[in-house]
Each structure stands twice: as C-alpha cells, then as structure tokens.
Amino acid sequence: MKIAIPLANGRLAQHFGHCSEFALVDVDEATRQHRSTLTLAAPAHEPGLLPRWLHGQGVNVILAGGIGARAQQLFAEKGIQVIYGVPSDTPEALVKAFLNGTLVRGENACDH
C-alpha cells in the first residue's frame, strides 16, 4: 500500500491542490507496518494532473485535509481511496493513526 500526504512545511497541507510537496509512504499491507517515506515536489498545478501523477507513483490511499469533489471523482476513477477531513500533522503520525484505526476525521476543508 502506498499512502500520499500533501505537505506544507512538513505537515499535512489543508488544501490538497496547492501543496508544495507530497510524502509517499510505503506500507506493508500484511503487517500494517511502515516501510519507507519518499518526499517529492508536487508537479505544477494543472486540472486533472495530480490523479494521473499519483496513480503513476503507485498511490492507493490519499490522506487530505480538504479536497474538491471533482478531484475525489478523478481519484476514484483511478482506484485511489481519498480520506479527507484529516488534521494537519506529520506524515508519520497520520500514517500511524490510519494504520491503527485511530485517525480522526473532521469536515472537508475544501468546498469546491
């Protein structure tokens, strides 16, 4: 499993489409253990690019604060699960909470 987390200053960015980089966290699905984290600069903001780019990176799950409905639809078409309403925290803390089933979700911070 590969989890993508949009970042700003090393923490989850609340607006998905305007983040400066992504943490791509590789997780062993069988043991639910973190394997590695790779941080990549986000590509230029262009409608429809992020779903293709993240799918190409092998991402299965996205943890996001706010993400628009159209983006959610495009990710669903690529088979990528989007979990929104996630609080701003470090990738390590968010992935640990996700894997433990304790990730707290709030409202989608994006209204478009």
C-alpha positions in Angstrom: 0.0 0.0 0.0 1.3 3.5 -0.8 -0.2 6.5 1.0 0.1 10.0 -0.3 0.0 13.0 2.0 0.1 16.6 0.6 2.6 18.7 2.6 3.3 22.2 3.6 6.2 22.8 6.0 6.5 19.1 6.7 2.9 18.7 7.8 -0.4 17.8 6.1 -1.4 20.8 3.9 -5.1 21.6 4.3 -5.7 22.4 0.7 -4.8 19.4 -1.4 -4.3 21.1 -4.8 -2.0 23.8 -3.5 0.6 21.8 -1.6 4.3 22.2 -2.3 5.2 18.5 -1.9 3.9 15.0 -1.2 5.0 12.4 1.3 4.6 9.0 -0.3 4.6 6.4 2.5 5.1 2.8 1.6 3.3 0.4 4.0 3.4 -3.4 4.2 -0.3 -4.3 3.9 0.1 -7.7 5.6 1.9 -6.4 8.7 0.5 -2.8 8.5 4.0 -1.6 9.1 5.7 1.5 7.6 8.4 0.6 5.2 9.7 3.9 3.8 8.8 7.5 3.1 9.7 9.4 0.0 9.1 13.2 -0.3 8.6 14.5 -3.8 8.0 18.1 -5.1 4.4 18.5 -6.3 4.1 18.9 -10.0 2.8 22.2 -11.4 -0.9 22.8 -10.5 -2.9 21.7 -13.6 -6.5 20.4 -13.5 -6.5 16.6 -13.7 -2.7 16.1 -13.4 -2.5 15.0 -9.8 -4.7 11.9 -10.2 -2.6 10.7 -13.1 0.7 11.6 -11.4 -0.1 10.0 -8.1 -1.5 6.9 -9.8 1.8 6.7 -11.7 3.6 6.8 -8.3 1.6 3.7 -7.2 -0.6 5.5 -4.7 -3.6 3.6 -3.3 -4.7 6.0 -0.5 -4.7 9.8 0.0 -4.9 11.4 3.4 -6.1 15.0 2.9 -7.5 17.9 4.8 -9.5 19.4 2.0 -10.1 18.2 -1.5 -12.6 19.2 -4.1 -15.4 16.9 -5.3 -14.1 16.7 -8.9 -10.6 15.7 -7.6 -12.2 13.0 -5.5 -14.1 11.7 -8.5 -10.9 11.6 -10.6 -9.0 9.7 -7.9 -11.9 7.2 -7.5 -11.7 6.6 -11.3 -8.0 5.6 -10.8 -8.9 3.3 -7.9 -7.4 5.6 -5.2 -9.2 5.9 -1.9 -9.4 9.5 -0.6 -9.8 10.2 3.1 -10.5 13.8 3.8 -11.0 16.0 6.9 -7.6 14.8 8.2 -5.9 17.2 10.7 -2.6 18.9 10.0 0.1 16.6 11.5 3.3 14.9 10.4 3.1 12.1 7.8 4.5 9.7 10.4 1.8 10.5 13.0 -1.0 10.4 10.4 0.0 7.1 8.9 0.4 5.5 12.3 -3.1 6.7 13.3 -4.5 5.5 9.9 -3.0 2.0 10.3 -4.1 1.8 13.9 -7.7 2.8 13.0 -7.5 5.9 15.2 -7.3 8.6 12.5 -9.7 11.4 13.5 -11.6 13.0 10.6 -13.3 16.3 10.5 -15.1 18.2 7.8 -13.7 18.5 4.3 -11.7 21.8 4.4 -12.4 22.4 0.7 -15.8 23.5 -0.7 -15.3 23.1 -4.4 
